[in-house]
Amino acid sequence: MIQSEALSLLEWSRLCQHLSTFAATKLGAIAARQLTLPTSQAASEQLLAATTEALQIERQPPGLRFAGIQDIGDALERARRQGLLQPAELLDIATTLAGARQLRRAIDGFETDELPTLSQLIAPLRTYPELEQDIHYCIDDRGKVTDRATPKLGSIRENLKGQRSQIYQKLNNILQQQSNAIQEAVITQRGDRFVIPVKAPQKDAISGIVHDASTSGATLYIEPNSIIQMGNRLRQLQRQEQVEEEAVCRALTAKVAEIYADLEDLLRIVTVLDLATARARYSEWLGANAPRFVTDGEQTTLRQLRHPLLVWQQRHEQGSEVVPIDVIVNPRTRVVAITGPNTGGKTVTLKTLGLATLMAKAGLYVPAREPVEIPWFDQVLADIGDEQSIEQSLSTFSGHIKRISRILAAIQSSLVSTQMPEDGQPSAITDESLAANNDTASPAVTEETANTASPTVPPTHTPTQPPTPTNALILLDEVGAGTDPSEGSALAIALLHYLANQVRFTVATTHYGELKALKYEDDRFENASVEFDDVSLSPTYRLLWGIPGRSNALTIARRLGLEEAVVTEAQNHIGSSQQQDVNEVIAGLEAQRKQQEQKADEAAQLLAETEKLHREVSRKAAFLAARERELKQQQEQAVQAAIADARKEIAQVIRRLQQGEPTAQAAQKATDTVNQIATQHRPPSIPKKSKPGFKPQAGDRVRIPSLGQTAEVLADPDEDGKVMVRFGLMKMTVNLTEIESLQGEKAELPKPKVAPSQNLPHHHPPLLSEPQKTPLICGGMRVVEAEGKLEDAIARAHGPIWIIHGHGTGKLRRGVHEYLQRHPQVQKFEAAEQADGGTGVTIAYL
């Protein structure tokens, strides 16, 4: 009784109703609304395994489809009792068999080790395709018996068709012959007889039987005498048809009755499978995670736990945003006392924890962040809300005491059944507590009698902890409230001590300051509180651990609009009492916790940004590596193509030389052509290591390896180690480190001249030099070759790159622009000024 009462207080039925909306069949929805809780941890783990496997199938479209599954339970029971099933019921059985077969095929599509629980579930499933075929042969998709069901039925229906045709033909002749007497030229039926509408004044024109009349009496529906015998014959055929259809249905019903047990088992398997799928869909919708049941020595971990009913309310009923809570419980902890202001979320915390426990027990995922680690409890008992009743003479306090008495009776009953000593007698339980826990105790319990006699709670002096406490979760809201504060707090302390000895885990909410001190007297107790924002003067609904809360009654009263004078006088009565000092200490602890949380959030944000930057750098590095491989491959292909082209052209020169008359002039011309071909198709050369010792002077020819060009020195190097060179039409200044002689010798760098400090009249800040311009000549190249040159130039450049590609057909320019647009190191690019080459030169900025 108390267990079902706790389910009602936790609103378990509402959650089951929400779960039923995710079921695909009527039977699944009914099973979800009547969801029962397993009695063993192994059963819960099996349900969770089924949920996990169903979720795995759902994530691989189309998932499990329950098309055709019908509620055939009543039909099966009637067949078992030798009743007659109607064609529509037989059709439902056939579609259910087909739907069950499709479900089995969907699960068989996975390996057995992937879905061990569901594979074991469907192993005994039998779908009887031969019965399905028989039903579909005899019953059509409209639920009617087909003509082919039996030869006799087919013959009867042929006769029916012919008889009906004769009746229509006869009536149409009468309509034509007696058109003046006919109200409307239609053939209709009254009952199972064919009639025609005749004007009442001219009823004698058509002799026959009047079966009906219009409301006004102006029209009579007459069956002419000439078709009465035909109508009688038609009724005889219809009766024969009915008898034959019943014979077909009876034969099919007998086949169904023969396999009644297997069909009942099929219905059970399909319902269990639908319920597992509903649990998976609901868990996915909640964003929940699979729980793991922990032992008595392990920590309970529920981070970012959300109330499932509030989540539903937020999404479907425009409710406010759900504030998650963290529940981290040390395995040594037996009792948690939650304190804090009214309307702060203490009761919601109790219900959230209770529902999370029930969801895990029922095979549902828990709406919390991974890892979800929660104990499995035999019982979840609760005293939440106000049970006052005028009819039963119960006050608020008395109502709480009656419910707590029932909770203690359930605990003691569990102890009696689980702790039996060697003499076969139950462990010692006081007669007083048993009498107080009896639901048939004094019918009228007043607050005064409850205050003077509370036998359900034993003395608080050094209780002896049983070796195996009852595996139950107890949830108590406002424990000890509703009576004198001193007596109520004493009763609450005694009750929590008792529960710490007898029960695995208890959570209680309270406003009594004395309960906050239990943590410092017994390490089995822990404090928690709901947070209150001193700035907005409103609760935040967050759950804080290790810190007792403040009731903030006066602050809340002021926020709710209580007269300021009343609140001020109440504040004066409190003064600077010891309680006020305790509140200030608690406030300091809360401020310190907020600072730590802020620093932790900043550290987490910095870590997230670092990880994001690392991913971005890794992505760019991978892109550059892939691009480098692609360019090398393209260059290799270009070299091979150039070699092939060169060979073809050389072969053509040789053929022309062989076909003509061999003269010295022809041989020289062929040699020049081959040299020209070699120059055009020369593969990119690998730069050789240069030798030092070269001093460039004006007029010398030098090589610039980075550009692959030969240039002329226009002036001697200056003191900064720079020299002006010219190649083609372009002049530029380069560092001595960037040039070498035609023999590969590196240029000598000038020795730096250090001027004495006394010769420096002032210290001027160094002038920022302009970015170094890197020219790149691509004229005459293919796009692939130009991309390779560009990649090398970008890797070595320290400033803008001047890409000289010319005008031509424009294909090279477009290829260069497309490459620059997708390169991650290029910030922008633009055409040069008209004086510097215009659209024949592109400047790329890195």
N, C-alpha and C positions, 0 to 999 in steps of 0.2 A: 504493500500500500504506500509506504513512505517513498519507495523508489519511483512509482508512477507519479506521486505528488511532486517529487523533485523534477521529473521530466516536464511536468506541467509548469512549474515555476521557471524553468530554464527555457520555456517556449520551444521544446523539442518538436512538437507537432507542426509548428510553423516551418521549421527547417525541413521537415519531411515533406510538407506541402510544396515547398520550393523545389525539393529534389524531384518530386513527381512530375514537374513540368518538363524535365529532361528525359523522361521515359518515352519510348517510341510506341509502346503498345498499351492497351487498356489494362491488361494484367500487370504490366510493369509499373504503371502509375498507381494501381491499387496497392501493390507490394511496397512501393516507396512511401505511400501515405501511412501504411501500417508497419513501418520498418521496426523490426525487433532487434534488440541488442544481444550479441553473442554472450555466452556464459563462460567462455574460456579465451585465453590469450591466443591459443593456436587457431581458434576459429576466426578471431579478428585478423590475424596475420594472413590467413587464407583469403579473407575478403579483400584485404589490401593488395594481395598479389593479383587477385582477379581484376581489381580496379586498375592497377598498373598495366596489366596486359591489355585490358580493354582500351586504355588511353593510348597504348602503343599502336593498336589497330586504328583508332580514330585519327591519329596523326598521319596515317597513310591512306589518303582518299581512295575509294569512297567510304572506307570504314565498314562498320557492320550495318546492314540494311535489314529492317524488320518488315519489309513490304509483304502483305498477305497474311501476317500473323493475326488471328482473331481469337476472341474469348470463346472457346468451344467447350468450356467446362460443363455447362448445363446440358449441352447436346450429348456429350459423352455419358453423363450420368443417366439421361433418358434412354440412350441406346443400351446401357448396361441393364436397365430395368425393362428391356424389351419394348420400349416405346417406339414410335415411328418418327423418324427424322424427316423434316421437310427438305425439299431440294435446295433451298438457300442455305440451310444448316450443313448439308452435305458438301455444298460448294465451299463453305467456310473451312471445313475440315481439309478439303483438297488444297486450298490456297495456304493453309497453315502448314501442311506437310511440305509444300513447295518452298515456303519461306524458311522453314527449319533446315531444309536441304541447302539452301543458299547460304545460310549462316554457317553451317558446317563446312561448306566449301571455302568460305572466306577464312575460317580459322585453320583449315587444313593447308591453306596456301602458305602458312608460316611453318618454320621448323618446329618440331615438338619442344626442343629445349628453349625456344624463344617464348612460347606460350604454354608452359607446363600445366598451369592451373586450368585454363580454359580448355586445353586439349583433353585433360582428364575429365572435365565437366561434360564435354560432348561425346566422349568415348562410347557411352551406352546408347546414344541417340539413334533411333531407327525411324526412317521417314517413309517407308512403304510406298515406293513409287508405283507399284502395281495397283494399289488401292486408289492412288491419285489419278492414275490413268483411267480406271474403271469409272470413277466419279465424273471426270471430264468427258468421258465417252457418253455418259447417260445424262449429264446435266450441262447446260450451256452457260455462258458467262452471265446471262440474265437471271440465273437461278431457276430455269425451266427445264423440264424433262424433254430430251430431244426425241425426234421421230425415230432415230436409229437405235434407241434404247432396246426395243424389241421389235421383231417383225410384225407382231400383232398390233402394237401401238401405231406403227407406221401405217398399217392398213386402215385402222380405225380413223386416223386423222385424214387419210385420203378420202374416205367416205364422208367425213365431216365437211371437208372442203367442197365435195361435190354437192352434198345436201344444202349447204349454205348458199352455194352458187345458184341452185335451182330456186331457192326461196327469193333471192335477190332478183332473179330474172322474172319470176312471177309477180313480185311486188312492183317492179319497174313497169311491167305491162299495165297493171292496174293504175299506176300513177299517170300513165299516158292516156289511158282510156277514160278515166274519171277525173280529169284535170280540173273541172269546174267544182267538184266536191272536195278537192284536196286543199287544205290550208297552206301547206308548204310541201314542195316536191322533195321530201327527204325520207329515208328509211331509218328508223331508230328502233330502240329496244326498251321494253318495260319488263323488268325481271330478266328472264332468259327467253322472252318471246319477241318476235319481230312484229313491229306495228308501223302504221302510217298515220300522220296527223290529218284528220278529217274535220270539215266544218260541221259544227253541231247541228245546224238546221238541215243539213243534207246527209245526215248519218244513214238514212235509209237507202241512199244511193249505193253504199258499200256494205253488204251484209257481213257480219262477223262479230267477234267478241271485243267489248270495250274493256281495255285493261287500265286506262288512266284518262284523266281530263286535265286541262289547263286550269290555272287558278281562277281565271275569269269565266271558265265554262264554255268559252267559244270554240275550243278545240277538243276533240275526242281522239284518243289513240286507240285505233281499232286494228285487231288482227283479223284479216279477211278469212272467210270460211275456206277459201281455196288453198290456204297454206297451213291450216291447222294440223292436218295429218303430217305435212312436212315438218312442222315445228315439233310434233310429238316424236317423230323419227330422229330429229336432231337432238332432242333431249336424251333419247336412249343412247345415241352414239356418244354424247358428252359423258353420260354416266359410265359407259364402257371405257372411255378414255381415262376417267378418274380412277377407276378400278385398276387399270393397267399401270397408270403412273404410281399408284400406291404400291403395287407389286414391285415395281422397279426400286422405289425408295426403300421398301422393306428388305429387299435383297442386299442393297448397299448398307442399310442399317445393321444387318446381321454381320456383315464383314467388319464394320466398325466395332461392334460389340466384341468380336473375337479378339481384337487387339486393344481392348480398353486400357489395360495396364500400361502397355507401351505408349499409348497416346497420352495418358495421364503423365507419364514420366517425361514425354516430349514437351508437354505444356509446362511442366515444372522447370525443365532445363532452359527452355526459351525465356521463361520469366526471370530466372536467375541471371541469365545472360543479359537480358534487357536491363535488369537492375544494376548489374556491374557496369554496363555502358552508361547508364544514367549517373552513377556515382562518378565515373570518369569525366563525363561532360560537365557535370556540376563542379567538380574539382578544378577542371581546366578553366571554367568560367570564373571561378573565384580567384584564380591565380594561386591556388594552394599547392602545397608540396607534401610528398609522402612522409608520414611519421615513422619514427623508429621507437619501439617500446624499450624503455630502459629498466634496468633492475633497481633494486632498493639502494644500491651503493653508487649509482650513477647520477650525474647532474641532469636536472630538467632544463631544457633549452627551448624557449619559444620566443624568437625574435620577430618583431614587427607583426605581432599577432593581431588579427582584426576580427571583429564580431561579424559572423556571416549574415545575420539578419539585418545588421546596419548596412552592410555592403549591398544587400538586395534593396533596401530602402533607398540608398543613395542612387542606385542605377535605374530603378523602376518607379520610384515614388518621389523623385526630386528631393531626396533627403540631403542633409549636410554631409560634408566630407568625413570619412571615418578616420579617426586618429588611432594608429596602431599602438600597442603596448609591448613591452619586453618583459618576459617572465623567465628569469634565470634563478633556479633554486638549487642550493647546495644539497647534496644527498643527506647531510646530517640534519637539515632543517625539517621539522615536523609541523610547525605552526607559523603562519605569516599573519601579522596584524597590520591591516591597511588603515591608515588614518588620513585625514584631510578634510577639506570643506564639504558642506552639502552641495549637491548638484555638481560635484567634481568628477564623477565617474567611478566611484567605488563599487556601486552595485553592478554597473555594466562590466567592470573588471571581473567580478565573481561570475557573471553569466557567460562572459567570453571564455574564461578558463573552463567552466563546466561544459559548455558546448564543444570546445576544442577536444576535451577528453572523450565526450560521447561520439564525436565525429570519427576520431581515430579508432574507437572501439567498434563502430559500425562499418568500418572499411572505407571511410571517406578520407580524403586528404585534408590537412589542416591549413587554414589560410594564414600561414606564417612563412618567414624566410628560412631557407635551408641553413643549417640542419634543424629538422624538427624532431626533438627528442622528448618523449613524454611517457610517464608511467602508464601501465594498464591497471585499471582499478576494477575490483569486483563490483563495487557499488559507488554511485555518485549520489550523495544525499545533501539536501539543501534546505535552509531556512531563510527564504528571501521574501521580503514584502511584509505586509501587515495582515494578520489573520484575525483581526478583531471581529466579533459577531455579537449583535444584540440578541439574536434568537438563542444563542448558546451561552449568553452571559459571559462572553470573553472580552477582556480589554486587550489593548495592544500587547502589554507585557504577558498577560495570560496566554494569548494566542501564540506568542513566541515560545513560551515554556511548554505548551502542549506539543508543538511541532518538534522542539528539541528533545522532548521525552520520547517521541516516536523514533527519532534518529538514534538516540542512545539504546532503545530497545532493539533496533535493527543491528547495532554494533554488538550488543551483548548476545543476541541470537547467533551472530556469526562466530563469536568467540566460543559459544557452547558447542557449535558444530565442528569447529576446527581445532579446539584445544581440549582434548580428552586425556586426562592422566591415566596411569596404569591401572588404578582401581576401577576404571570405567565410569567414574562420576565426573560431571562437568566441573570446570574450574570455578573457584569461589566467586559468586556474584551475590551481592547483598540482597536480602529479601525486600529491603526498602526500595532499592532501585528498580527491582522487578515490578513491585507494586505500583511505583510511580510511572513506569513505562507502559503499564497496561492501558490500552486505549479505552477500556470500559471503566476507568477510574471515575472519581466524583464527577457527576454531570455538570455541576456548576462550580467553576474554579474562579475565584475572584482574585484581584491583584493582591489584596491583603493576605489571603491564605497562601498564595504563591510565594509572597515575600517571607512568610514565617515558616513555610515548610517547602523546601526545595530538595527533596530527597534524591533526585536523580544525579546530583553532583557529589561525589565523595569528598572527604576532607582534603585540604591542600598540603598537608604535611608529608613531605618526602614520599611521594608515591612510588610504588615498585613497577618498573616498566616491564611489561610482559615480553618474553623472548620473541614473539611473532605478533606484531600489531595487526589489527584488521586492515586488510588491503582495501581501503575506502578513501574517497575524497569527500571531505565535509566542507560545505560552503555556508557560512553564517553571516547574515547581514545585520549590522547594528546589534551585536551581541550584548545582552544585558540592558538594552535600552527600554524605556517606558516605565521606569520606576525610580526610586530614590537613587541618586547618582552614586553614593557611597556603597549602598547595598548592591546596586547593579554592577558596579565595577568589581566588587568582591566576588559576586557570582560569576562574572565573565572570566576573572582570573582563574577561579577554581575549575570552571568548565574547560578552559583552554589547557590547563595542566592535565586534566583528565584525558582530554583528547590527544595530547602529546604522548601520553603513555599507551593509549589504546588504538590509535588510528595512524595510518601511514602518513597522511597529509591533510592539513586543515588550513583554510583561509578564512579569516574573519575581518569584517570591517567594524570600526568603532570610533567613538569620539572621546573615550576615556583615556586621560593621560597616563593613568597607572599601567595600562597595557603596553605603553611604549617602553617601559622600563624592563619588561620581561626578557628582552633580548640580552640585556646586560647581566641577568641573573642565571639564564639557562641558554646554552648555545644551540638548543633545538628550536629556539624562537628567532624570528627575523622580522624586521620592520620594513614597511613600504608605505608610500604615500602618493596621493594624486597631487599633481603640481598646480600651484596657484600663481597667476601672473600679478605681481604687485603693481605693475604699471597700468594695465588695463582693468585691474580689479575683477578679474574673471578667471575661472579655471581653464587649464589647457588640456585636460583629460589625459595627460601623460602620466605613466606610472613610474615612480622613482623608487629605487631599491636602497636599503640601508639607512634611509633618513626618515624619521617620523614626521608626519605632517601636522600642519596647523589647521584648526577648524575654521579660522577667519570668519567667525559668526557675525561679528560686528561689521566687518567690511562688506560681507554679502548682504546683510540687512540694509546697509546704507545704499548699496547698488540696487537693491530691489525696491527702494523708495520709502523705507521706514523714516518716520519723522526724525530730523537731524538732532533735535533736542533730546529725544529718547536715546539715540545712539551715543551722544556725547555724555549723558549722565551714566550710561552703562560703562563707557570707557573710564569715567572717573571712579566708578566702583571697583573696577579691576585694579587700577593704579599700577604701581611698580612692584607687583607681587612676584613670588617665585615662579609662578606660571608664565608671567610676562618675560622673565629672564630666560626661561626655557625656550619660549617662542623666538626670542632674539638669537639664541644659540642655533636654533633650527634654521632661522633665516640666514644666518651666516654660512651654515653648511650648504644650504641651497645655492647661495651666491657662489660659493667655491666650486660646487658641482657644475654650475652653469659655465664658469670660466674654463673648467677642464673640458666640458663638452664643446665649447667654442674652439678651443685649441685643437681638440681631436678632429672637429669638422674641418678646420683649416688644414691640418696635416693630411686628412683624407682627400681634400680638394687638390692640394699640391701633388699628392701621389697620383691622383687621377690625371692631372695635367701632364705630369712627367711621363706616365704611361702613354698618353695620347701623343706626346711629342716623339716618344720612342717608336710608336707605331708609324707615325708619319715619316720619320727618318728611314725606318726600315723599308717602308713602301717605296720611297724615292730611290733608296739604294738598290732595291730589287728592280725598279724600273730602269735605272741606269745600267745595271748589269745585263738585263735582258736586251736593252738597246745596244749595248756594246757587242753582245753576241750576234744580234741581228745585223749590225753594221759589218762585223767581220765576215759574216756569211755572205752579205751582199757584195763586199769587196772581193771576196774570193770568187764569187760568181762573175763579177765584172772582169777580173783578171783572166779567168778561164775563157770568157766570151771574147776578150781582146786578143788572147792568144789564138783562138779559133779564127777570128776575123783576119788576123795577121797572116796566118797560114794560108787562108784562102787567097788573100791578095798576093802573097809571094808565089803561090802556085800559078796564079794567073800571069804574073810577070814571067815566070819560067816558061809557061806554055807559049806566050807571045815571042819570047826569045828563041824557042825551039822552032816555031813555025816560020819565023823570018830568016833572012840570010845573016849568019853570024858575022858581025863586023865589030871592030873595036868601039865604034861610036855607040852601037846598040848595047854592047856589054857595059859600057860606062853608064848609059842611061838606065839600064836595069839595076846596076849597083846603086845609083842615086835613089831609085824608087824604093829599093829594099831598105836603104838607110832611112828614108822618110817614113816608111811603114814602121820600122823599129822605133823611131822617135815617137810616133803617134801612140803605139801600143806598149810603151815601156811601163812595166809595173812599178808601183810606188817603191822607191828605194829606201832602205833602212839607213838612217843617219849613222855615220861612223863617228867614233870617238875622235875628237880633234886634239891636235897637239898644240901646246902653248908656245908662245914666242913670236907671234905675228904682230907687227905694228902697222896698222892701215894708214895710208896717206891719200891726199887728194889725187884722184885719177885712177886709184887701184880698183880692181874688180874683186868683189867679195861675194860670199854666199850667205844667205839668211836661211838657216835650216828650218826655222819654225814656219816660214812661208813657202819653202821649196823654190826660192827665186834667187837669181844672180843679179847683183846691183853694183852701181858705180859709186865710189866715195866722192862726195862733192867738196868736203872740207875736212881738215885734220880734226881728230877728236878734241873736245874741250876738256877742262879740268874735272868736270863731273862724270867723265867716262861716256859721253854721248857723241854720236857722229851722225852727220846728215848724209843720206844715200838717196839714189834715184834708180828706179827700175821701171821701164816703160815710160809712161807719162806722169808717174806719181813720185813725189818727193816725200820723204819722211825722216824723222829723227829716231834712231834706235840706240840701245845700250850696246857697249862693246861686247857684253856677254852674249849678245844675240847674233853676232856675226862671226865668220871664220874665213880664212883664206881659201882660195880654190883648191889648195893642197890639203885642206882640213886642219890647218893650224888655228888655235884659239888666239884671240887678240889679247895683248898685254894690257892690263888695267893700270891707269896712272896712280902713282902713290899719293895718298891724301896729304895735303899740306895743312899743317896745324899752325895757325898764326898765334904769336904770343898774346897773352891776355891783356898786356898793357896797350897793344895796338888796337884793341876793340873798344872804341869809345862808348858804345851802347850795346845792349843786348836786345836785338830785334827778334820777335817771334818768327819762327820759320813760316815761309809762305807755303800754302797748300798747293801742290802741283796738280795740274789737270790730269784726269785719268788718261793712261797711256792708250793710244789708238793702235789697234791691231788690224792691219790690212789682210785681206784674203782674196786672191784672184781665182775666180772660178770659170772665167770665160773659156768656152770650147769644151767644158766637161759635161759628162752626163749627170743627171740628178743624183744617181747613186754615188758617183765619185765625189760630187760636191758635198753630199751629206757626210761622207767620211772626213773630208777636209774640215767641214764645219765642226764636227764632233771634237777633232783634235784642237782646233783653234779655240773653242769654248773652254776646253779643259785647261789651256795654258794662258788664256787672256786675263788681263787685270783691268780691263776697261772696255770701251765700246769696240765692236768688231766692224770694220768697213769691208763689206762683201762686194767685190767687183764682178758682176755676172754679165754685164752688157744688156743690150736689148734683144737682138735676134728675134726668134719666134715667140719669146716670152715664156716658153715651157720651163727653162731653167729658173727664171725668176719666181714662177709660181711654185716650183718644187722647193726652192729655198724658203719662201714665205711659209709654206705648209709645214716644213720641218721646224722652223723657228716658232711657229704658233703652238706646236705641241711639246716643245722641249721645256722641261720644268725649270731650267736655269735662266731662261730668257724672259726678261721682264716685259720688254716691248721692242718693236723694230719699226723703222720708217725709212723712206727714201731720202737720199742725200740732197743737199741744195743743188740748184741747177748748175752752179759754178763748179761743184765737186763731182758732177757726173749725173745728177738727176735720178731718174728711175732706173738708170743702168747700175746704180750703186745702192745697196741697202745697208743701213747702220743698225746693228743689233746691240741693245743694252742689256747687260746681265744683271 
